[in-house]
Amino acid sequence: RHTRFRNVTGVQTCALPISKLDAARQEVLHALPEPLPDGKSFLFVAAGRKPEESGIFRASLDGGQPPVRLIALPITNFNGLQYVEPGYVLYSNQGRLMAQRVTAGAAALQGNPIQLADQVSRFSASASVLLYRKSVAQAGSQLVWIDRSGKRGDQVGAIADYGSVDLSPKGDRAMVDIVAGNQRDVWAIDLARNVPLRITFKDADEWSASWSPDGSRIAFSSAGPKGN
């Protein structure tokens, strides 16, 4: 399993691997790629057979420099990763939504992480708004808007088996992954019309899509063709 980038502005698309599992760390998974504002680097989650080697890493898109671990933590029920201005890394691990202050471009940590909420299964945020879903045992789930005061707003999309959710930089679209027919695929929801558009069609589970800072591309995780 590895991370991929895809251009979503044109008709033709292509996906290229941008990370490689580190055998020395006994890594088994790279997931949740999150582009950084400099347009040259990104964050991702790496899980290994040794929990002490796992965590959130920063890497260059061109592969010119080896990945650097930014936050060390065991990956247990990890459900989201996002960089938010003015300089925070948000992540959900073991049901806890955390915020870690970082320097410009997420180059180094500042202070200790702060817990924002618990029992969180999915989230997305901008510089002024945080949207998250509480863990609830039910068939399917419903995305909804929540303002800063905690007031419930309009529903987003239909009831479905949602995975991650990521708002576009302009706030006009949301990238989600949905399980249907024993397969997980990436979808884009037009928030003005509340209309979903399927993005991935291959015989593979693909999930955890996130937008590039200019909204022209997405990054997502892919498990490769089923049966491999």
Backbone bond lengths (Angstrom), bond angles and torsions (degrees), N, CA, C in turn:
res aa  C-N    CA-C-N  psi(-1)  N-CA   C-N-CA  omega(-1)  CA-C   N-CA-C  phi
1 R - - - 1.460 - - 1.517 109.17 -
2 H 1.311 116.69 136.50 1.442 120.50 -174.69 1.511 109.02 -148.47
3 T 1.329 116.99 176.40 1.450 121.53 179.91 1.508 110.08 -99.26
4 R 1.338 116.28 149.76 1.449 122.70 179.21 1.522 109.74 -136.28
5 F 1.362 116.00 156.36 1.449 121.64 171.42 1.518 108.88 -117.82
6 R 1.309 117.03 148.84 1.460 121.71 178.22 1.516 109.76 -140.14
7 N 1.344 116.53 137.86 1.455 122.89 175.17 1.518 108.31 -83.66
8 V 1.334 118.17 128.40 1.464 121.03 -176.82 1.521 112.38 -113.80
9 T 1.332 118.78 8.61 1.463 120.33 -177.36 1.516 112.10 -88.48
10 G 1.329 119.43 -26.27 1.448 121.95 -177.36 1.506 112.18 -109.56
11 V 1.339 116.02 177.96 1.452 121.21 -179.80 1.519 110.77 -74.60
12 Q 1.326 116.82 -42.59 1.451 120.74 179.83 1.531 110.16 -86.28
13 T 1.321 116.02 136.40 1.468 120.83 -179.84 1.513 109.80 -130.01
14 C 1.307 116.06 156.34 1.459 121.12 175.11 1.520 108.13 -146.60
15 A 1.312 115.81 154.06 1.460 121.32 -179.12 1.517 108.84 -125.94
16 L 1.339 116.21 131.30 1.454 121.78 -178.10 1.528 109.70 -127.00
17 P 1.333 118.78 134.78 1.471 120.59 176.11 1.530 110.73 -63.14
18 I 1.327 117.23 138.60 1.469 121.13 179.02 1.523 112.04 -124.72
19 S 1.322 117.42 4.26 1.466 119.83 176.26 1.521 109.43 -144.56
20 K 1.320 115.89 159.66 1.455 122.18 -179.33 1.516 108.89 -136.98
21 L 1.323 116.63 134.33 1.459 121.15 179.93 1.524 110.00 -60.75
22 D 1.340 115.61 137.26 1.461 122.30 -179.48 1.527 108.99 -92.21
23 A 1.333 116.25 111.25 1.464 120.51 -178.11 1.521 111.88 -65.16
24 A 1.349 116.96 -32.85 1.463 120.29 -179.10 1.527 110.94 -64.33
25 R 1.320 116.95 -32.86 1.465 121.47 177.82 1.540 111.44 -87.82
26 Q 1.322 117.54 -2.87 1.460 122.98 -176.06 1.531 110.81 56.20
27 E 1.348 114.57 44.09 1.456 119.41 -179.37 1.519 111.14 -73.57
28 V 1.329 115.30 143.07 1.466 121.31 179.55 1.525 111.97 -121.69
29 L 1.345 117.68 -10.67 1.463 120.01 -176.02 1.520 111.45 -155.75
30 H 1.340 116.21 133.18 1.459 124.29 164.50 1.519 107.01 -116.74
31 A 1.321 117.73 130.77 1.459 120.35 -175.49 1.526 110.78 -152.79
32 L 1.329 115.44 173.34 1.469 124.79 174.51 1.532 112.52 54.31
33 P 1.335 119.52 54.19 1.468 120.53 177.35 1.519 111.16 -64.40
34 E 1.321 117.07 136.32 1.468 122.98 -177.39 1.525 109.28 -133.20
35 P 1.356 118.92 103.82 1.468 121.11 179.70 1.526 111.77 -61.05
36 L 1.333 116.34 144.98 1.463 122.14 178.08 1.524 110.20 -101.47
37 P 1.332 117.79 158.31 1.475 121.10 -173.69 1.522 115.16 -60.41
38 D 1.329 119.10 -21.55 1.463 119.27 -178.92 1.523 113.06 -71.74
39 G 1.352 117.08 -10.16 1.449 120.91 179.30 1.513 114.57 71.55
40 K 1.333 117.88 4.49 1.458 122.04 -177.23 1.520 113.43 -119.67
41 S 1.315 117.39 -11.00 1.457 120.65 -175.71 1.519 110.71 -141.51
42 F 1.325 115.91 169.52 1.453 121.24 -178.32 1.520 109.95 -153.52
43 L 1.317 115.53 161.85 1.456 123.11 173.69 1.522 108.81 -102.23
44 F 1.322 116.63 152.81 1.454 120.85 172.38 1.522 109.32 -156.16
45 V 1.325 115.36 163.31 1.456 121.99 178.66 1.520 108.83 -101.58
46 A 1.319 116.85 132.04 1.462 122.21 176.68 1.523 108.75 -120.12
47 A 1.333 116.26 128.59 1.465 121.90 176.88 1.517 108.70 -116.08
48 G 1.330 116.20 137.04 1.462 121.20 -179.78 1.507 111.96 -128.25
49 R 1.312 115.14 171.20 1.460 119.64 177.31 1.528 111.26 -67.44
50 K 1.342 116.28 -23.67 1.463 120.68 174.57 1.541 107.82 -102.19
51 P 1.336 118.20 110.18 1.463 120.86 -176.22 1.524 113.53 -54.77
52 E 1.339 117.34 -31.31 1.465 119.68 -177.75 1.525 112.68 -70.17
53 E 1.335 117.99 -11.36 1.462 121.75 178.14 1.523 112.39 -97.63
54 S 1.325 117.48 -3.33 1.460 121.81 -176.58 1.527 111.14 -86.77
55 G 1.332 116.07 168.95 1.459 120.21 176.61 1.516 113.39 150.98
56 I 1.338 115.25 -162.90 1.460 123.47 178.72 1.521 108.21 -102.93
57 F 1.324 116.40 126.35 1.457 122.40 -175.46 1.531 110.66 -115.65
58 R 1.337 114.47 154.64 1.470 122.51 172.84 1.520 107.40 -114.19
59 A 1.356 117.29 132.86 1.463 121.35 -177.84 1.527 109.81 -142.62
60 S 1.319 116.36 161.77 1.462 121.79 177.89 1.518 109.51 -90.39
61 L 1.332 116.49 146.50 1.454 121.19 -179.24 1.524 112.36 -66.69
62 D 1.339 116.70 -31.70 1.463 119.65 -177.90 1.530 112.70 -87.42
63 G 1.324 117.45 -1.28 1.455 121.11 179.20 1.512 114.00 71.25
64 G 1.341 116.66 15.15 1.455 120.16 -177.34 1.515 114.21 -70.43
65 Q 1.337 117.10 -24.15 1.454 121.34 179.34 1.518 109.35 -127.68
66 P 1.333 118.21 144.66 1.465 120.23 179.22 1.525 110.79 -67.19
67 P 1.335 117.50 149.85 1.472 120.64 178.28 1.525 111.73 -59.50
68 V 1.334 115.74 145.63 1.460 122.91 178.52 1.525 108.27 -119.35
69 R 1.334 116.52 129.78 1.466 119.00 178.98 1.523 109.64 -73.82
70 L 1.337 114.77 121.18 1.457 121.47 -179.41 1.529 111.04 -90.71
71 I 1.333 115.96 -43.69 1.468 121.71 -179.60 1.526 108.13 -130.80
72 A 1.325 116.88 121.45 1.460 121.72 178.76 1.527 109.14 -92.29
73 L 1.330 116.80 123.76 1.460 120.64 176.67 1.524 108.89 -165.34
74 P 1.355 117.08 148.99 1.457 119.70 175.43 1.526 109.28 -69.99
75 I 1.326 116.67 137.23 1.460 121.07 -178.31 1.521 108.89 -88.57
76 T 1.335 116.29 102.23 1.457 122.40 -178.09 1.524 108.84 -131.08
77 N 1.332 116.47 112.16 1.466 120.79 -177.49 1.525 109.85 52.50
78 F 1.330 116.15 49.89 1.473 122.08 -179.13 1.518 108.57 -79.46
79 N 1.339 117.49 122.90 1.465 121.05 -170.27 1.523 114.94 -126.25
80 G 1.321 118.80 17.73 1.457 117.00 176.17 1.515 113.01 167.60
81 L 1.339 115.24 147.44 1.459 122.96 178.63 1.522 108.05 -148.34
82 Q 1.330 117.41 130.26 1.461 120.63 179.90 1.524 110.84 -153.95
83 Y 1.337 115.64 140.14 1.464 121.80 172.16 1.525 107.67 -96.42
84 V 1.336 117.17 130.11 1.462 122.50 -176.96 1.518 109.31 -129.69
85 E 1.316 116.24 131.23 1.459 119.78 173.19 1.521 110.00 -68.45
86 P 1.342 118.99 147.91 1.473 127.11 7.81 1.527 114.20 -95.46
87 G 1.340 117.65 59.48 1.450 120.50 173.53 1.506 115.68 105.24
88 Y 1.334 117.49 55.05 1.465 121.62 176.31 1.525 109.71 -132.14
89 V 1.316 116.42 142.06 1.457 122.41 169.11 1.524 107.09 -104.28
90 L 1.335 116.59 118.76 1.456 121.85 176.79 1.522 108.36 -101.60
91 Y 1.328 116.95 138.72 1.453 120.07 177.67 1.523 109.78 -152.46
92 S 1.333 115.36 150.95 1.460 121.89 179.11 1.517 108.55 -118.38
93 N 1.326 116.35 117.48 1.456 122.50 -179.28 1.524 108.62 -137.53
94 Q 1.322 116.61 132.80 1.467 122.12 -177.80 1.523 111.38 56.19
95 G 1.342 116.34 32.75 1.450 121.38 177.26 1.518 114.94 81.90
96 R 1.342 118.27 -3.04 1.459 121.27 -178.85 1.529 110.25 -101.93
97 L 1.330 116.77 127.72 1.459 122.15 177.24 1.522 108.31 -90.40
98 M 1.339 116.44 119.43 1.455 122.56 -174.10 1.532 110.78 -117.56
99 A 1.319 116.03 151.65 1.469 123.20 174.64 1.519 108.30 -125.13
100 Q 1.332 116.61 124.70 1.459 122.77 179.09 1.521 109.46 -117.29
101 R 1.324 117.25 120.97 1.464 122.04 177.15 1.526 109.18 -71.77
102 V 1.345 116.98 136.01 1.459 121.45 179.59 1.525 109.44 -133.72
103 T 1.336 116.20 164.15 1.458 120.73 175.54 1.520 109.25 -75.30
104 A 1.327 116.37 175.09 1.458 121.93 -178.83 1.520 110.95 -54.58
105 G 1.333 116.46 130.34 1.450 120.57 -179.99 1.507 114.11 75.74
106 A 1.333 118.19 12.53 1.470 122.89 179.20 1.519 111.67 56.58
107 A 1.332 115.91 45.43 1.467 120.23 -178.62 1.529 112.31 -86.79
108 A 1.330 117.73 -29.31 1.464 121.04 -178.13 1.523 109.62 -154.68
109 L 1.342 116.19 159.35 1.459 121.57 -178.85 1.523 111.23 -81.54
110 Q 1.337 115.24 153.77 1.460 122.44 172.77 1.527 107.97 -131.46
111 G 1.317 117.06 114.15 1.453 120.82 178.29 1.522 112.68 72.33
112 N 1.329 115.55 -164.61 1.457 122.41 -177.23 1.523 110.72 -102.75
113 P 1.339 118.13 156.17 1.462 120.34 178.11 1.521 111.50 -67.71
114 I 1.340 115.80 151.25 1.460 122.90 -179.84 1.523 108.56 -117.53
115 Q 1.337 116.80 132.02 1.464 120.28 177.25 1.522 109.68 -81.94
116 L 1.351 117.08 126.61 1.455 122.53 -179.41 1.524 112.72 -97.08
117 A 1.339 117.27 -33.89 1.465 121.09 -177.99 1.522 108.47 -162.87
118 D 1.335 116.16 165.12 1.461 120.10 175.25 1.518 109.67 -126.05
119 Q 1.327 116.48 171.76 1.469 123.82 -176.41 1.533 110.56 55.07
120 V 1.330 115.98 40.88 1.466 121.47 -178.89 1.518 109.42 -98.21
121 S 1.332 116.14 130.35 1.465 120.23 178.26 1.528 111.64 -103.34
122 R 1.325 119.24 -35.14 1.461 122.83 178.88 1.518 108.76 -148.11
123 F 1.347 116.74 154.21 1.462 120.02 178.04 1.521 109.78 -156.46
124 S 1.338 115.44 163.12 1.459 123.13 170.62 1.521 106.68 -154.02
125 A 1.345 116.29 149.70 1.465 119.25 -174.89 1.515 110.63 -147.68
126 S 1.325 114.86 155.20 1.456 122.70 168.52 1.522 106.55 -120.01
127 A 1.330 117.40 -170.07 1.462 120.05 179.98 1.524 112.02 -66.42
128 S 1.348 117.83 -17.98 1.468 119.82 -175.26 1.525 114.62 -128.57
129 V 1.342 118.48 -11.47 1.466 121.31 -174.41 1.527 109.88 -132.23
130 L 1.320 116.54 138.63 1.457 123.18 175.31 1.522 108.58 -121.07
131 L 1.343 117.13 126.61 1.457 123.86 177.01 1.520 107.78 -118.62
132 Y 1.355 117.26 123.65 1.453 118.96 177.88 1.515 110.90 -142.84
133 R 1.325 115.52 158.54 1.457 122.33 -178.78 1.517 109.18 -117.08
134 K 1.315 115.90 130.04 1.457 121.37 177.65 1.522 109.64 -78.21
135 S 1.340 116.20 149.40 1.460 121.39 178.09 1.518 109.23 -71.81
136 V 1.336 116.10 119.92 1.458 121.53 -179.59 1.520 108.45 -136.89
137 A 1.320 117.22 132.24 1.457 121.51 177.65 1.522 109.14 -77.75
138 Q 1.335 117.10 103.22 1.450 121.14 -179.90 1.525 108.75 -159.57
139 A 1.340 115.41 165.39 1.463 120.96 176.79 1.522 108.27 -85.30
140 G 1.316 116.77 104.72 1.455 119.89 -177.77 1.517 111.81 82.44
141 S 1.318 116.70 171.75 1.460 121.46 -179.82 1.519 109.44 -149.69
142 Q 1.335 115.87 165.21 1.452 122.59 -177.93 1.523 109.67 -125.13
143 L 1.323 117.69 125.63 1.458 121.73 174.61 1.521 109.45 -81.21
144 V 1.335 116.75 138.77 1.464 121.60 178.58 1.524 109.44 -140.10
145 W 1.318 116.16 155.96 1.460 121.91 173.99 1.521 109.78 -82.24
146 I 1.340 116.14 138.85 1.463 122.46 174.11 1.522 107.65 -129.54
147 D 1.362 118.14 126.04 1.458 118.59 -179.88 1.524 110.49 -85.31
148 R 1.327 116.62 -179.56 1.467 120.98 -174.79 1.522 113.11 -63.34
149 S 1.334 117.82 -24.69 1.462 121.01 179.69 1.526 112.30 -84.90
150 G 1.351 116.62 -4.84 1.454 120.86 -178.69 1.508 114.20 91.94
151 K 1.346 117.75 6.28 1.464 121.66 -179.00 1.521 110.12 -76.29
152 R 1.313 116.40 133.53 1.465 123.06 179.97 1.520 110.19 -75.60
153 G 1.335 116.23 135.34 1.453 121.82 -179.54 1.516 112.18 -114.83
154 D 1.349 116.71 -148.43 1.464 121.94 -177.03 1.530 111.77 -70.89
155 Q 1.313 115.35 156.23 1.453 121.32 175.06 1.526 110.18 -78.68
156 V 1.325 116.67 150.95 1.458 123.42 178.93 1.525 108.27 -117.97
157 G 1.345 117.25 118.13 1.453 120.62 179.40 1.517 112.26 69.61
158 A 1.336 114.76 -173.15 1.458 121.16 -179.75 1.520 110.47 -98.27
159 I 1.325 116.79 171.37 1.463 120.98 174.47 1.525 108.30 -66.75
160 A 1.337 116.73 128.72 1.461 121.82 -177.75 1.517 108.86 -158.58
161 D 1.330 116.32 174.70 1.458 122.12 176.34 1.530 107.34 -89.79
162 Y 1.339 116.72 81.72 1.456 122.43 -175.50 1.526 111.46 -80.54
163 G 1.336 114.15 149.85 1.448 120.88 169.38 1.512 108.43 -108.34
164 S 1.329 116.92 -115.99 1.463 120.79 -177.71 1.524 110.79 -76.31
165 V 1.337 116.16 162.69 1.463 122.37 175.33 1.519 107.76 -142.51
166 D 1.350 116.40 136.44 1.456 121.04 -178.24 1.525 109.46 -142.63
167 L 1.337 116.80 122.16 1.459 121.88 179.85 1.524 110.73 -78.17
168 S 1.331 116.79 142.30 1.453 120.73 176.78 1.523 109.85 -70.02
169 P 1.343 118.11 157.76 1.473 120.34 -179.99 1.522 113.61 -54.94
170 K 1.335 117.99 -34.65 1.466 121.72 179.40 1.523 112.19 -83.10
171 G 1.327 117.78 -11.26 1.455 121.16 179.78 1.512 113.93 77.04
172 D 1.353 117.49 14.48 1.464 119.94 -177.31 1.521 113.33 -98.02
173 R 1.350 117.93 -13.10 1.459 121.86 -179.57 1.528 109.58 -139.31
174 A 1.311 115.69 155.22 1.463 121.58 175.23 1.518 108.10 -127.00
175 M 1.323 116.69 130.02 1.456 121.83 176.38 1.526 108.04 -95.56
176 V 1.339 117.00 126.14 1.464 121.78 -178.41 1.526 108.84 -132.76
177 D 1.331 116.49 166.40 1.457 119.50 167.20 1.521 108.27 -121.46
178 I 1.330 115.13 142.05 1.463 122.08 -173.55 1.523 109.45 -130.85
179 V 1.337 115.95 135.34 1.456 121.22 174.42 1.520 108.49 -92.98
180 A 1.333 115.89 124.42 1.460 122.01 177.15 1.518 107.88 -151.73
181 G 1.326 116.68 133.80 1.454 119.74 179.41 1.509 113.65 61.62
182 N 1.331 117.85 38.21 1.468 123.79 178.19 1.527 112.62 64.09
183 Q 1.324 117.49 26.66 1.465 121.11 176.69 1.522 109.87 -144.91
184 R 1.331 115.80 142.58 1.463 121.63 178.46 1.526 109.21 -104.22
185 D 1.336 116.65 128.28 1.457 122.15 179.46 1.521 110.46 -132.07
186 V 1.332 114.91 160.29 1.463 122.46 179.29 1.526 109.37 -91.22
187 W 1.326 116.04 134.27 1.464 123.16 178.72 1.525 109.01 -128.38
188 A 1.336 116.26 152.85 1.466 122.43 172.37 1.525 108.45 -114.07
189 I 1.323 117.19 131.49 1.462 121.74 178.84 1.525 108.94 -106.99
190 D 1.339 116.54 121.25 1.464 122.18 172.75 1.525 106.95 -74.72
191 L 1.334 117.65 109.61 1.462 120.98 -171.83 1.523 113.09 -72.13
192 A 1.343 117.71 -27.10 1.459 120.20 179.06 1.531 110.81 -69.78
193 R 1.335 115.79 -40.16 1.470 120.59 -178.60 1.523 112.69 -101.71
194 N 1.321 116.59 -9.19 1.471 122.40 -178.61 1.530 110.66 58.80
195 V 1.348 115.22 43.53 1.461 121.63 -176.71 1.536 109.14 -116.42
196 P 1.346 118.84 126.97 1.469 121.16 178.36 1.525 112.16 -87.72
197 L 1.335 116.84 149.00 1.460 123.34 176.83 1.527 107.73 -133.55
198 R 1.323 116.57 122.43 1.463 120.59 -179.65 1.527 109.70 -72.53
199 I 1.355 116.95 135.23 1.460 122.43 -176.58 1.524 112.06 -105.13
200 T 1.335 118.35 -41.54 1.466 121.36 -177.26 1.524 110.19 -108.30
201 F 1.361 115.46 143.18 1.459 120.32 -174.96 1.528 113.38 -133.35
202 K 1.321 118.73 -0.28 1.457 120.45 -175.72 1.523 111.33 -73.96
203 D 1.339 115.33 162.06 1.462 121.56 178.24 1.525 108.99 -78.87
204 A 1.345 114.71 68.23 1.462 121.70 -177.53 1.515 108.72 -159.67
205 D 1.330 115.83 151.46 1.462 120.18 172.83 1.520 108.80 -77.87
206 E 1.321 116.96 126.51 1.463 122.58 179.14 1.519 108.19 -134.75
207 W 1.334 116.26 135.13 1.458 119.65 -167.75 1.524 110.47 -158.16
208 S 1.354 115.22 176.64 1.469 123.74 173.12 1.526 112.26 56.09
209 A 1.322 116.96 53.51 1.467 121.30 177.74 1.523 110.16 -78.83
210 S 1.331 116.61 143.46 1.459 121.63 175.35 1.519 108.67 -139.56
211 W 1.325 116.03 151.08 1.463 122.96 -174.83 1.524 111.14 -84.60
212 S 1.339 115.25 148.52 1.460 119.82 168.08 1.529 107.85 -73.91
213 P 1.337 119.51 159.54 1.473 121.25 -176.74 1.524 114.40 -56.26
214 D 1.354 118.60 -29.94 1.462 120.18 -179.60 1.526 112.45 -93.68
215 G 1.325 118.37 -0.72 1.453 121.70 176.47 1.516 114.89 76.36
216 S 1.330 118.85 11.06 1.462 121.17 -176.95 1.524 112.72 -92.70
217 R 1.340 117.77 -18.28 1.455 121.48 -178.11 1.523 110.45 -137.09
218 I 1.323 114.89 163.51 1.462 120.31 172.49 1.525 108.62 -127.97
219 A 1.311 115.53 154.16 1.466 122.39 170.60 1.518 107.06 -114.93
220 F 1.345 116.66 141.47 1.456 119.43 179.58 1.519 109.80 -149.17
221 S 1.326 115.73 162.20 1.449 122.05 177.92 1.526 109.97 -95.33
222 S 1.343 115.99 143.54 1.466 121.45 -179.08 1.523 109.23 -135.87
223 A 1.334 115.89 134.71 1.456 120.99 178.98 1.511 112.31 -89.61
224 G 1.333 119.02 -4.86 1.451 121.95 -177.06 1.525 110.51 84.98
225 P 1.336 118.20 172.13 1.454 121.93 -178.27 1.522 111.79 -56.65
226 K 1.331 116.21 141.47 1.465 120.85 178.65 1.531 109.98 -63.79
227 G 1.326 115.86 140.33 1.452 120.87 178.63 1.522 112.61 97.00
228 N 1.367 117.43 -10.71 1.483 121.91 178.40 1.517 110.07 -92.25
